[in-house]
Amino acid sequence: MGNCIVAGARGSLGFVPSRMYAGKNSGESIQDETALKPATKKQMVRYYRCIQEIEKTTTGIVNIFNDAAENVDKTDEFNIILQSLLTRLLDLHKDLNLLIQLSFYKIDFSVHERKDLAEKIKLLVSNLWNDIKGTLEGNPFGFAEIEIKMENLVKQTGDLIKII
């Protein structure tokens, strides 16, 4: 992920590159600052690496979920797998925040489509997080809901990768 800080009062987008915004006032909008600037080569490389990382992380989440589906009756092992799934969802959320932040630069013509899709995936990741937490806390119907949302996550991530 590189050098990032939690934005806090600086913005509502979560993680931002720390070197770029260290001196900004909290009232300034990051989007206003960057939306009209073309991306540097370094930013473009970071943008596309971020997309690749999102794809790899989603694949890892699917693999962990498949392990959970095979071990659904083994309580201790199942709980450990779901905890791993929560960790990977957090990783995906961070990558999506970075992608959205980098999308404010003029990187290519699909920036807006990618940014919109990344926002939808972020919402899905948040819902998955809550469903998994509910399943760990004993919601008997949670696993079926997770399976449906996992399929949606895979489809939307595939769509994100295809937009060029």
N, C-alpha and C positions, 0 to 999 in steps of 0.2 A: 504494500500500500504506500510505501514511501513515508516521508515526514508529514504527518497530519496532526492537527489539533482538533479538539472538540470546539466547534464554533461558539456555542453558548449564545451570549448576547450579540455576537457579531452577525448572526444570520440564523435562519430557521432551517438550513439545509443539512445540519449535522456536521460532517467532517469536511474541512477545507485545507488546502495546502498551507502549512504554517508560514513558510517564508514569504508567500505572496501577500498575506493579509495581516501580518503581525502588527503593522502600524496603523491600521484603519480604525476610525471611530465607530462605535457600535451603531450609530444611526445611518451609516452609509450602506448602500445596497451593493452587495458583491455583483449581482447581475448587471446593474447599471454601469459598474466599473468595467466589466469585461465583455458585455454583449456585442460591442461594435469592434472589438479588436480581433484581428486574425490570430490564429494559433501559431505558436512557434513549433519548430520541428520536435522539440522535447515534449511539448504539450500533446502534440499529435501522437507521438510514440506512446506516451502515458495513457492517452485515451484508448488507443487500440489494444494495449496490454490489459487495460481495465476490462474491456469487453471480453478478451480471452479469459481473464480470471473469473468473470461472471459465469462464462460457459463451463469452465473447469469446476467451479464451486457447485453449480447446479448439478453437474454429473455426480460429484461427491455426495450431495444431498440425496439424490436418487438412489445411489448405492447404499447409503446408510439406511434409508427408508426401506429398501428391499430386505436388508438384514433384520430390521424391526418386524417386518411382515412375517418373516420366517420364524421369529422368536417370540411371537405375540403371547404365548402361554408361559414363557419363562420370565417370571416377574423381575428378578434382579437384573438379568441380562437385558431384558426389554427396557427397563428404566435407564440403564447405562447407555444403550443405543439412542434412546430419545434425548438424553442429555447431550450426546454428541451431535444429534440433529439440531438442537437449539443453538449450539456453538457455531455450526456451519451456517445456519440461517443468519446469525449475527454477522459473520464474515460476508455473506452475500449482501446484507443490508449496507455494510460499510462500502463495499464495492459499488453498489448502486448509487449511494450518496456521492462518491467520487466521480462516477460517470456523469451524473447530473451536473455537478459543479463544473467539470471540464466541458460540458456541452454548451456552456455560456460563451465559449470561444467559437469563432467561425471555423470549425474543423472540416465539415463537409456539408453537403446539401441535405443530409438526412438527420442533422442534429435535432431538429424539433421532434421528428417522429421517434427517434431514439429516446429523447428526454421524456416524452409522453409515455412511452412504453415502460421506461425505467420507473416512472412514478407509479404506474399500475402494478408493476412487479413488487415495488416496495410495499404497497398496500397488501398485496397477496402474502408477502413474507411476514408482515405484521399479523395477519389473520392466521397464518400457519403457526406462528409463534404461540399465539393464544390457544389454538386448538391443541398443540402439543403440550403446553402447560396444563390445560384442562385434562388431557389424557393421563398425564403423570399424576394428577390429583384425583383420578378415579372416575372421570367421565366415560361411561361404557360405550358411548356412541362416537367419541372423539376420533377413533382410528379410521372409521369410514369417511368422516369429513376430511381428514388429513389426506386420504388417498385421492379424493376428488380434486382437492386443491394442489396436490403434487402434480397431477396430470396437467392442470392448468399452468403451473409454474414452468414445467418442461416446455409446453407449447409457447408460452409468452417469451421465454428465454430464447427459444429457437427463432422466433420472429424477430427479437432484438438483434440477434447475430446476423440474420439474413438482410436486414435493412442496410444497404450500402449506398 
